[in-house]
């Protein structure tokens, strides 16, 4: 019944994963990088993240998770579901 989801993701090196705006239209999300480096594209805005960085996603927008290094990165996605969803 807790309206929060926590998911750990390991993104392989040289990966590019799209996330459509519709996937988080009814929730607030944070990305918290645990290890490695991650480029997060939020629409036209580029966020270059290093281990320990945390980013709150703004209004729904098409996004991309990009690992430009040859090494995996690990991040947590914290999703707070809006009431009524």
HELIX and SHEET records of a PDB file:
HELIX    1   1 UNK A   21  UNK A   24  5                                   4    
SHEET    1   A 4 UNK A   4  UNK A  11  0                                        
SHEET    2   A 4 UNK A  73  UNK A  81 -1                                        
SHEET    3   A 4 UNK A  27  UNK A  35 -1                                        
SHEET    4   A 4 UNK A  54  UNK A  56 -1                                        
SHEET    1   B 4 UNK A  15  UNK A  19  0                                        
SHEET    2   B 4 UNK A  63  UNK A  67 -1                                        
SHEET    3   B 4 UNK A  37  UNK A  42 -1                                        
SHEET    4   B 4 UNK A  45  UNK A  50 -1                                        
END                                                                             
